[in-house]
């Protein structure tokens, strides 16, 4: 079974996830105390359904609160039973608190900034090898609307080679894997040892390799391969040629001339580079 911290991080990939009191009682005491002391959970509304504590296989039953100040549940096996109030408590992972922990343990500068409420936070920056990396915390990076959230967040979409901090799951959409972005899975690199410990030094070498590849010189696509490159990009991003022209900041004629190897759009020139950066690396000159 996964350790409590990993359980929490995986749960955040479920929309509307909640952590019930009964679940927290099954955690080892040191982990439970650390999670609550670090403030990683925030209280939400009490549970409306619980099981009977006496009957081992009892189904969930609706909480009855009209009888008096205490909560009750009607169990088919043993009748009406009082429920201790603490059993109704529920929590969700507090992403801002989680972000503050990441900032503290990675030595980031800047502080938590909410970019998309409940979904995207900027955590700050730090030196990683020979470049300054920006760190973003994301909830629901594999949810159906995740690309819409990315496109509507210019500071993230336009950040070159940022570090994307994910609780557990990684993105499925190709657009997330552009612009030199690398993905830091907390379920893989974070541990509870009294407090939250995050091993970034090993990961930093992976980031350096990706950033170097992103920053390296472009190799022009041979003219005979440009049509296929355009088709792959459109298919992978579910976009039109008009959108490619907009993102690369070129007109339709320029794109056609580049595709056909016309010397009016020479390799290494500004317009050709904008097109190649978009199609090879996903780097957009214009966002939207």
Secondary structure, 3 states (H helix, E strand, C coil): CCCHHHHHHHHCCCCCCCEEHHHHCCCCHHHHHHHHHCCCEEEECCCCEECCCCCCCCCCEEEECCCCCCEEEEECCCEEEEECHHHHCEEEECHHHHHHHHHHHHCCEEEEEEEECCCEEEEEEEEECCEEEEEEEECCCCCCCHHHHHHCCHHHHCCCCCEEEECCCCCCCHHHHCCCCEEEEHHHHEEECCCEEECCHHHHHHHHHHHHHHHCCCCCCCHHHHHHHHHHHHHHHCCCHHHHHHHHCCCHHHHHHHHCCCHHHCCCCHHHHHHHHHHHHCCCCCCC
